[in-house]
Amino acid sequence: MTLYLYNSATRSKQLFEPQNPERITMYVCGPTVYNRVHIGNARPVVVFDTLFRLLKDCYPRVDYARNITDIDDKIMHLAATRGEDIKQVAQRYTEYYVEDMAALNNLTPTLVPLATEHVPEMLDMIARLIDKGYAYNSDGHVLFSVQKMDGYGALSGRSLEHMLAGARVEVADYKRYAGDFVLWKPSAEHEPGWPSPWGRGRPGWHIECSAMAEKHLGETVDIHGGGQDLLFPHHENERAQSCCAHDGKPLARYWMHNGFINIDGEKMSKSLGNFKLVSDLLTQYPGEVIRYVVLSAHYRSEQNFHVELLNAAWRSLDSLYGFLRTANDLDALAVDLKAAAGYKALLDDLNTPIALSELHRLARDMQQATGQRRQQLKYELLGVADLLGLLQQNPDDWFTRARSNDAMAADEIEAAISARQSAKASGDYGTADEIRKNLETRGVILEDSRQGTQWRRG
């Protein structure tokens, strides 16, 4: 087994060599819980869930942490606007997030640390950075001095001069240098806060992830992941403060970033109003359809998200479930899954488009095969699909899901099929054809075979 991953730090695809093959560690930045998540937020969850599944199949233990940022100015603002306690707001949107991500067939990470439960660890790391000369206290703020770190900007490929050149930055008077970032900031009396050596306050965003990763996974993790939008400044700053707190040890051996999602060819933005909330999409499409779409593009590429892509994904899953339904009574016979082309595609920097195409090839081959070979192909198909988080339902259950509010109920469809069979048995083929046509107008497709008549929603 040889796994290759693209490392953003080296800008190249590299052989994955964990620091301890008995325990793989992966940290992925989770949500700031102040609203429902959109499809762009969901992409890294699906991507790194797929990697989590693959790693679990390759190694005896995988510790995967995905945090919840439950203290942030955006959460505070929303709570104040609604007259609610910040904990209530954070808890509500955390529950929404968990619900939406589970609907996309994402596994629960090994660890889900909350920022508010790790303030002591953050204070400890900040104190170490001050002691080592990398941070300073100014008017109740503690800031990281980016000029003190050699190689700051290396992860994102930016120099300090490039970062600030031409930037319209209003430099706070408590900063020694415009690029310095906040580790701790004071809280007003009405704002959430914790006691600290520098006064009552709350943590900056970047220090939260560094402290949580250190506590649960160690000073250096194997893989650190997130969306491309986090590369700078969040991951750059995480890397800086962790590296300096740990006497030069890297925060991560491999940095992975997924690309952006565009909506109908345009970048998602509040000004365009083109955000696609996962919760809204789930009222129209099964979670597996949304997951299939996300996996249909390589994770590092930009993806253009549109309705036609969702509908095509639904048809593709219908096809795969249709093949499986014809083999419902067939036992799967174990083969070496790691030899499968779909498995090998995932080992090559999570090449999910190739893995998806292999699912369809395996399904077609299974349909044509007989005996043990057919059983082996079913095992291979389900095995690769499970790594992708797909084909997780019973085929019959998949096809009975209604696709619109006026869709026919399953028992109504079965009654129509029974009436059609009676008509055919009596030689009344005109009535049988009319029943089929009526079903098609109601979005129900019949498939006749030697085993009988199956149906699916079209």
C-alpha positions as CSV (number, residue, x, y, z in Angstrom):
1,M,0.0,0.0,0.0
2,T,1.5,3.3,-1.1
3,L,-0.4,6.5,-0.5
4,Y,0.5,9.8,-2.2
5,L,-0.8,13.2,-1.1
6,Y,-0.3,16.7,-2.4
7,N,1.5,18.7,0.2
8,S,0.7,22.5,0.0
9,A,3.9,23.2,1.9
10,T,6.1,21.7,-0.7
11,R,3.7,22.3,-3.6
12,S,4.2,18.7,-4.8
13,K,2.6,15.3,-4.5
14,Q,4.6,13.2,-2.0
15,L,4.7,9.7,-0.6
16,F,2.8,9.7,2.7
17,E,5.2,8.7,5.4
18,P,3.6,9.1,8.9
19,Q,5.7,9.7,12.0
20,N,4.1,6.7,13.6
21,P,2.4,4.1,11.4
22,E,0.6,2.7,14.4
23,R,-1.2,6.0,15.0
24,I,-2.1,8.5,12.2
25,T,-3.0,12.0,13.3
26,M,-5.1,14.5,11.3
27,Y,-6.5,17.9,12.2
28,V,-9.0,19.7,10.0
29,C,-10.4,23.1,10.8
30,G,-14.1,23.0,11.6
31,P,-16.8,25.6,11.5
32,T,-17.4,28.9,13.3
33,V,-20.9,28.2,14.5
34,Y,-23.0,31.3,13.8
35,N,-25.0,30.2,10.7
36,R,-26.1,27.2,8.6
37,V,-23.3,25.9,6.5
38,H,-23.2,26.3,2.7
39,I,-21.9,23.8,0.1
40,G,-18.5,25.4,0.2
41,N,-18.3,24.7,3.9
42,A,-19.3,21.1,3.3
43,R,-16.6,20.4,0.7
44,P,-13.7,20.0,3.1
45,V,-15.8,17.9,5.4
46,V,-16.6,15.4,2.6
47,V,-13.0,15.5,1.3
48,F,-11.4,14.8,4.6
49,D,-14.0,12.3,5.6
50,T,-13.1,10.3,2.5
51,L,-9.4,10.6,3.5
52,F,-10.3,9.5,7.0
53,R,-12.1,6.4,5.6
54,L,-9.1,5.6,3.5
55,L,-6.6,6.0,6.3
56,K,-8.7,3.9,8.6
57,D,-8.5,1.1,6.0
58,C,-4.8,1.4,5.7
59,Y,-3.6,1.9,9.3
60,P,-4.5,0.4,12.7
61,R,-5.4,3.7,14.4
62,V,-6.4,7.1,13.0
63,D,-7.1,10.1,15.3
64,Y,-9.0,12.7,13.4
65,A,-9.8,16.0,15.1
66,R,-12.2,18.5,13.6
67,N,-12.8,21.4,16.0
68,I,-15.8,23.7,16.7
69,T,-15.1,27.4,17.0
70,D,-17.7,28.4,19.5
71,I,-16.2,31.8,20.6
72,D,-15.9,34.4,17.9
73,D,-16.9,38.0,17.3
74,K,-19.4,36.9,14.6
75,I,-21.2,34.6,17.2
76,M,-21.1,37.4,19.7
77,H,-22.7,39.9,17.3
78,L,-25.4,37.4,16.3
79,A,-26.2,36.7,19.9
80,A,-26.4,40.4,20.8
81,T,-28.6,41.1,17.7
82,R,-31.1,38.4,18.8
83,G,-30.9,39.0,22.5
84,E,-29.6,35.5,23.2
85,D,-26.8,34.0,25.2
86,I,-23.7,33.2,23.1
87,K,-23.8,29.6,24.3
88,Q,-27.3,29.1,23.0
89,V,-26.4,30.4,19.6
90,A,-23.2,28.3,19.4
91,Q,-25.0,25.2,20.6
92,R,-27.9,25.6,18.1
93,Y,-25.7,26.0,15.1
94,T,-23.4,23.3,16.2
95,E,-26.3,20.9,16.2
96,Y,-27.4,22.1,12.8
97,Y,-23.9,21.5,11.5
98,V,-23.7,18.0,12.9
99,E,-27.1,17.2,11.5
100,D,-26.2,18.5,8.0
101,M,-22.9,16.8,7.8
102,A,-24.3,13.5,8.9
103,A,-26.9,13.7,6.2
104,L,-24.0,13.8,3.7
105,N,-22.8,10.4,5.1
106,N,-19.8,11.9,6.9
107,L,-18.5,9.9,9.8
108,T,-18.1,11.5,13.2
109,P,-14.4,12.5,13.7
110,T,-12.5,10.8,16.5
111,L,-12.3,14.1,18.3
112,V,-14.5,17.2,18.2
113,P,-12.9,19.7,20.5
114,L,-14.7,22.9,21.4
115,A,-12.6,26.1,21.6
116,T,-14.3,27.3,24.8
117,E,-13.2,24.1,26.6
118,H,-9.5,24.7,25.8
119,V,-8.8,28.3,27.0
120,P,-6.3,27.1,29.6
121,E,-4.3,25.4,26.9
122,M,-4.4,28.6,24.8
123,L,-3.2,30.7,27.7
124,D,-0.3,28.3,28.3
125,M,0.8,28.5,24.7
126,I,0.5,32.3,24.6
127,A,2.7,32.5,27.7
128,R,5.3,30.3,26.1
129,L,5.4,32.5,23.0
130,I,5.9,35.6,25.2
131,D,8.7,33.9,27.1
132,K,10.4,32.8,23.9
133,G,10.2,36.4,22.5
134,Y,7.7,35.7,19.7
135,A,4.8,37.6,21.2
136,Y,4.2,40.8,23.2
137,N,1.6,42.4,25.4
138,S,0.2,45.8,24.4
139,D,-2.8,47.5,26.0
140,G,-4.4,44.2,27.0
141,H,-3.8,42.6,23.6
142,V,-1.2,39.9,23.1
143,L,0.2,39.8,19.5
144,F,2.4,37.5,17.6
145,S,5.4,39.3,16.1
146,V,5.7,37.9,12.6
147,Q,9.0,39.6,12.0
148,K,10.5,37.4,14.8
149,M,9.9,34.2,12.9
150,D,12.2,33.1,10.1
151,G,10.3,31.8,7.2
152,Y,6.9,33.4,8.1
153,G,4.8,33.2,4.9
154,A,6.5,30.1,3.5
155,L,3.4,27.9,3.7
156,S,1.3,30.3,1.6
157,G,4.3,31.5,-0.5
158,R,4.1,35.1,0.6
159,S,6.8,37.4,1.9
160,L,6.1,40.1,4.5
161,E,6.7,42.7,1.9
162,H,4.2,41.1,-0.5
163,M,1.6,40.7,2.2
164,L,1.5,44.4,3.1
165,A,2.5,46.0,-0.3
166,G,-0.4,48.1,-1.5
167,A,-2.7,46.8,1.2
168,R,-5.0,49.3,2.8
169,V,-4.4,48.3,6.4
170,E,-5.5,50.4,9.2
171,V,-2.8,49.6,11.7
172,A,-4.0,49.5,15.3
173,D,-2.0,51.6,17.6
174,Y,-1.3,48.7,19.9
175,K,0.6,46.8,17.1
176,R,4.3,47.2,16.6
177,Y,4.0,46.0,13.0
178,A,1.0,45.9,10.7
179,G,1.3,42.2,10.0
180,D,1.3,41.1,13.7
181,F,-1.8,39.1,14.6
182,V,-3.8,38.8,17.8
183,L,-3.4,35.9,20.2
184,W,-5.5,37.4,23.0
185,K,-7.7,40.5,23.1
186,P,-9.6,42.3,25.9
187,S,-13.3,41.7,26.4
188,A,-15.7,44.5,27.4
189,E,-17.8,43.9,30.5
190,H,-20.8,42.8,28.5
191,E,-18.7,40.4,26.3
192,P,-17.7,36.8,27.1
193,G,-14.2,36.6,28.6
194,W,-11.8,34.7,30.7
195,P,-9.2,35.9,33.3
196,S,-5.6,35.9,32.0
197,P,-2.3,37.4,33.1
198,W,-3.0,40.2,30.5
199,G,-6.4,41.0,31.7
200,R,-9.9,39.6,31.1
201,G,-10.3,38.7,27.5
202,R,-10.8,36.0,24.9
203,P,-8.6,34.2,22.4
204,G,-7.8,35.1,18.8
205,W,-9.0,32.6,16.2
206,H,-5.6,31.2,15.2
207,I,-4.4,30.2,18.7
208,E,-7.5,28.1,19.2
209,C,-6.5,25.5,16.6
210,S,-2.9,25.4,17.6
211,A,-3.8,24.7,21.3
212,M,-6.4,22.1,20.5
213,A,-4.1,20.2,18.0
214,E,-1.3,20.2,20.5
215,K,-3.5,18.8,23.4
216,H,-5.1,16.1,21.4
217,L,-2.7,15.1,18.7
218,G,0.7,16.3,19.8
219,E,3.2,19.0,18.8
220,T,3.3,17.7,15.2
221,V,0.4,16.1,13.3
222,D,0.7,14.0,10.2
223,I,-2.0,15.9,8.2
224,H,-3.5,19.3,8.6
225,G,-6.4,20.1,6.3
226,G,-9.0,22.7,5.3
227,G,-10.2,24.8,2.5
228,Q,-8.0,26.9,0.2
229,D,-9.4,30.0,1.9
230,L,-7.7,29.0,5.1
231,L,-4.2,28.8,3.7
232,F,-3.7,32.5,4.5
233,P,-3.9,33.9,7.1
234,H,-5.3,31.1,9.3
235,H,-3.0,28.2,8.5
236,E,0.0,30.4,8.0
237,N,-0.5,31.9,11.5
238,E,-1.3,28.5,13.1
239,R,2.0,27.2,11.6
240,A,3.9,30.2,12.9
241,Q,2.7,30.1,16.5
242,S,2.9,26.3,16.9
243,C,6.4,26.1,15.3
244,C,7.7,28.9,17.6
245,A,6.0,27.4,20.7
246,H,7.6,24.0,19.9
247,D,11.2,25.2,19.3
248,G,11.0,24.8,15.5
249,K,9.1,21.6,15.3
250,P,6.6,21.7,12.4
251,L,2.9,21.8,13.1
252,A,2.2,19.4,10.3
253,R,4.1,17.1,8.0
254,Y,1.5,17.4,5.2
255,W,-0.7,20.3,4.6
256,M,-3.8,19.7,2.4
257,H,-6.3,22.2,1.0
258,N,-9.4,21.7,-1.1
259,G,-10.4,24.1,-3.9
260,F,-13.3,26.6,-3.9
261,I,-16.8,25.8,-5.1
262,N,-18.4,28.2,-7.6
263,I,-22.1,28.5,-8.1
264,D,-23.3,28.5,-11.7
265,G,-19.8,29.7,-12.8
266,E,-19.6,32.5,-10.2
267,K,-17.8,32.7,-6.9
268,M,-20.1,32.3,-4.0
269,S,-20.6,35.7,-2.3
270,K,-23.0,37.5,0.0
271,S,-23.3,40.3,-2.5
272,L,-24.5,38.0,-5.3
273,G,-26.7,36.1,-2.9
274,N,-25.8,32.8,-4.4
275,F,-25.0,30.8,-1.3
276,K,-26.4,27.2,-1.5
277,L,-27.1,26.1,2.1
278,V,-26.7,22.4,2.6
279,S,-30.0,22.3,4.6
280,D,-31.9,23.8,1.6
281,L,-30.3,21.3,-0.8
282,L,-31.3,18.5,1.4
283,T,-35.0,19.3,1.0
284,Q,-34.6,18.6,-2.7
285,Y,-31.9,16.0,-2.9
286,P,-30.7,13.0,-0.9
287,G,-27.5,13.6,0.9
288,E,-25.7,11.0,-1.2
289,V,-26.4,13.0,-4.3
290,I,-24.7,16.1,-2.8
291,R,-21.8,14.0,-1.7
292,Y,-21.5,12.4,-5.1
293,V,-21.3,15.9,-6.7
294,V,-18.6,17.0,-4.3
295,L,-16.5,13.9,-5.1
296,S,-17.1,14.2,-8.8
297,A,-14.3,16.8,-9.0
298,H,-10.8,16.3,-7.7
299,Y,-10.5,18.0,-4.3
300,R,-7.8,20.4,-5.3
301,S,-9.6,21.8,-8.3
302,E,-12.2,24.5,-8.3
303,Q,-15.7,23.0,-8.7
304,N,-18.6,24.6,-10.5
305,F,-21.8,23.6,-8.6
306,H,-25.1,23.7,-10.5
307,V,-28.5,22.0,-10.7
308,E,-27.6,20.0,-13.8
309,L,-24.7,18.5,-11.9
310,L,-27.0,17.5,-9.0
311,N,-29.5,15.9,-11.4
312,A,-26.8,14.0,-13.2
313,A,-25.4,12.7,-9.9
314,W,-28.9,11.5,-8.9
315,R,-29.2,9.6,-12.2
316,S,-25.7,8.1,-11.7
317,L,-26.7,6.9,-8.2
318,D,-29.9,5.5,-9.6
319,S,-27.9,3.5,-12.1
320,L,-25.6,2.1,-9.4
321,Y,-28.4,1.3,-7.0
322,G,-30.2,-0.3,-9.9
323,F,-27.4,-2.7,-10.6
324,L,-27.1,-3.5,-6.9
325,R,-30.9,-4.2,-6.7
326,T,-30.5,-6.9,-9.3
327,A,-27.9,-8.5,-7.1
328,N,-29.8,-8.0,-3.8
329,D,-29.9,-11.7,-3.0
330,L,-26.2,-12.3,-4.0
331,D,-23.7,-12.7,-1.2
332,A,-20.5,-10.6,-1.7
333,L,-17.3,-12.7,-1.8
334,A,-14.2,-11.1,-0.4
335,V,-11.3,-10.1,-2.6
336,D,-8.1,-8.0,-2.1
337,L,-9.7,-4.6,-2.2
338,K,-6.4,-2.8,-2.3
339,A,-5.8,-4.3,-5.7
340,A,-8.9,-2.7,-7.1
341,A,-8.5,0.2,-9.5
342,G,-10.9,2.4,-7.5
343,Y,-8.8,1.8,-4.4
344,K,-5.6,2.6,-6.2
345,A,-7.2,5.9,-7.5
346,L,-7.9,7.0,-3.9
347,L,-4.3,6.2,-3.0
348,D,-3.2,8.6,-5.7
349,D,-4.0,11.9,-3.9
350,L,-7.7,11.0,-3.5
351,N,-8.5,10.8,-7.1
352,T,-12.3,10.5,-6.5
353,P,-13.4,11.2,-10.1
354,I,-11.5,8.0,-11.2
355,A,-12.8,6.1,-8.2
356,L,-16.4,7.1,-9.2
357,S,-15.9,5.9,-12.8
358,E,-14.6,2.6,-11.4
359,L,-17.9,2.2,-9.5
360,H,-19.8,2.3,-12.7
361,R,-17.4,-0.1,-14.5
362,L,-17.7,-2.6,-11.6
363,A,-21.4,-2.3,-11.7
364,R,-21.6,-3.0,-15.4
365,D,-19.1,-5.9,-15.1
366,M,-21.1,-7.4,-12.2
367,Q,-24.3,-7.3,-14.3
368,Q,-22.6,-9.4,-17.0
369,A,-20.7,-11.8,-14.8
370,T,-21.8,-15.0,-13.3
371,G,-20.9,-17.2,-10.3
372,Q,-18.1,-16.4,-8.0
373,R,-16.8,-13.6,-10.3
374,R,-20.1,-11.8,-9.8
375,Q,-19.9,-12.1,-6.1
376,Q,-16.4,-10.8,-6.1
377,L,-17.3,-7.8,-8.2
378,K,-20.1,-7.0,-5.8
379,Y,-17.6,-7.0,-2.9
380,E,-15.3,-4.7,-4.8
381,L,-18.1,-2.4,-5.8
382,L,-19.4,-2.0,-2.2
383,G,-15.9,-1.8,-0.8
384,V,-14.8,1.1,-2.9
385,A,-18.2,2.8,-2.5
386,D,-17.9,2.6,1.3
387,L,-14.5,4.4,1.1
388,L,-16.3,7.1,-0.8
389,G,-19.3,7.2,1.6
390,L,-21.7,6.1,-1.1
391,L,-24.2,3.3,-1.7
392,Q,-24.9,3.3,2.0
393,Q,-28.6,2.4,1.6
394,N,-30.6,-0.6,0.7
395,P,-31.4,-0.3,-3.0
396,D,-35.1,-0.8,-2.4
397,D,-35.1,2.0,0.2
398,W,-33.2,4.3,-2.2
399,F,-35.8,3.9,-5.0
400,T,-38.8,4.4,-2.7
401,R,-37.8,7.9,-1.7
402,A,-40.2,10.5,-3.0
403,R,-38.8,13.2,-5.3
404,S,-41.6,15.7,-5.0
405,N,-44.5,16.6,-2.7
406,D,-47.0,15.1,-5.2
407,A,-45.0,11.9,-5.8
408,M,-46.9,8.6,-5.7
409,A,-46.6,6.6,-2.5
410,A,-44.8,3.3,-2.6
411,D,-47.9,1.2,-1.9
412,E,-49.8,3.1,-4.7
413,I,-47.0,2.2,-7.1
414,E,-47.0,-1.4,-6.1
415,A,-50.8,-1.6,-6.6
416,A,-50.4,-0.1,-10.2
417,I,-47.6,-2.7,-11.0
418,S,-49.9,-5.5,-9.7
419,A,-52.7,-4.2,-11.9
420,R,-50.3,-4.1,-14.9
421,Q,-49.2,-7.6,-14.3
422,S,-52.8,-8.8,-14.1
423,A,-53.6,-7.0,-17.4
424,K,-50.6,-8.6,-19.1
425,A,-51.6,-12.1,-17.8
426,S,-55.0,-11.7,-19.3
427,G,-53.6,-10.5,-22.6
428,D,-54.7,-6.9,-22.2
429,Y,-51.5,-5.3,-23.3
430,G,-53.1,-2.0,-24.1
431,T,-54.1,-1.5,-20.5
432,A,-50.6,-2.7,-19.3
433,D,-48.9,-0.1,-21.6
434,E,-51.3,2.6,-20.4
435,I,-50.4,1.9,-16.7
436,R,-46.7,2.1,-17.6
437,K,-47.2,5.4,-19.3
438,N,-49.3,6.8,-16.4
439,L,-46.6,5.8,-14.0
440,E,-43.9,7.5,-16.2
441,T,-45.9,10.8,-16.1
442,R,-45.9,10.5,-12.3
443,G,-42.1,10.1,-12.3
444,V,-42.0,6.3,-11.8
445,I,-39.9,4.2,-14.2
446,L,-40.5,0.5,-14.5
447,E,-37.8,-2.0,-15.3
448,D,-38.9,-5.5,-16.4
449,S,-36.5,-8.5,-16.2
450,R,-36.7,-12.2,-15.7
451,Q,-36.7,-11.7,-12.0
452,G,-39.9,-9.5,-12.3
453,T,-40.6,-5.8,-12.4
454,Q,-38.6,-3.3,-10.4
455,W,-39.4,0.4,-10.2
456,R,-37.5,3.6,-9.5
457,R,-38.3,7.3,-9.4
458,G,-37.1,9.1,-12.5
